[in-house]
Amino acid sequence: MNSVDFYDYKLPEELIAYYPNDMCESSRMLVLDSKTGNIEIKNFSNIFDYLDAGDSLVVNNTKVIKARLYGHKNGSGARIQVMLISPIKEHAFLWKAYIKPGKRVKEGTQILLEERDENSGVENWIKVIRHNDDGSYIVKFDTLDIYKLIDEVGHIPLPPYIKREEEFSDADRYQTVYSKVTGAVAAPTAGLHFSKDILSKIQNKGINKIELTLHVGAGTFKPISVTEIEDHKMHSEEYFLDENSADMINKTKLNNKKIISVGTTSTRVLETLGDEHGVVTSASGWTDIFIYPPYKPKVVDILLTNFHLPKSTLLMLVSAFAGRDNIMRAYQTAIDNKMRFYSYGDCMLII
């Protein structure tokens, strides 16, 4: 069962959601009982039926930056795309990035960034410092106020399977309603189903809302290139869990109430910081945890998640929660019922 091919499935192209629902909470939700294998299809608004007073809903409050930049190579004028991955903490001007087409750039190449306002008269440059062994690059900005620049000239980094240009509405719809900590280059998409109204009703029912941060990286879309799962090198992502949040999670467990993790990103933080008894410790750092069967979750009791790509690390993660056979059967049920897949699609609740 350690072959990547065990986690493959065929998805009709028309089931990939290129746009979100008009109302974020109007998605359908496949409910999978991990113990019995029972499958039901509900509306997302039915999530209340699976949460009780005293439970804790854990969300990832990361905020997506406009990480896709376009520019022109100094000299030739060739158009270049720069997809930012993460800052290099030790160096204020440096970021790790993917560059397309990579064959056009060498170390020392300077790229003039395109402005949204062609009449601004402002020139902003980045310089290619190094080509890394993993295919990424290190680039250097010419300003310290990098996040301001990114917001002015960058584009929302829609996932590669959404084959369209960004639109004005994506700036809002590709963010969760509780996003606040700038740093992700991909959205924690399970959270896109929540509206402020739904969250208010959840809290009015006596359910705790707990926030943590994991800055989702571009590596979340990186395909697995090995045959055996154990040979895959997982990407790292930066996380934060403060002391108050850790205490609330531990009190929830102590009171025999449920931890509901919103998304695989929240799950990766909780399972990174949980001990064998499910007790978490506040911390910040980088996690490269790779969750796949026969891993047994230590902290998370219920997982809300979207549908994931074939042969992906995220499909393997949800298989650790419900079993590979249950997951593959659930995915086929979703396909048969024409549910919408991936970032802007429908969701799945594993109970």
Buried (B, 14 or more C-beta within 10 A) or exposed (E): EEEBEBBEBEBEEEBBBBEBBEEBBBBBBBBBBBEEEEBEBBEBBBBEEBBEEBBBBBBBBBBBBBBBBBBBBBEEEBBBBBBBBBBBEEEEBBBBBBBEEBEBBEEEBBBBBBBEEEEEEEEBBBBBBEBEEEEBBBBBBBEEEBBEBBEBBBBBBBBEBBEEEBEEEBEEBBBBBBBEBEBBBBBBBBBBBBBEEBBEBBEEEEBBBBBBBBBBBBBBBBEBEEEEBEEBEBBBBBBBBBEEBBEBBBEBBEEEBBBBBBBBBBBBBBBBBBEEEBBBEBBEEBBEBBBBBEBEBBBBBBBBBBBBBBBBBBBBBBBBBBBBEBBBBBBEBBBEEEBBBBBBBBBBBBB
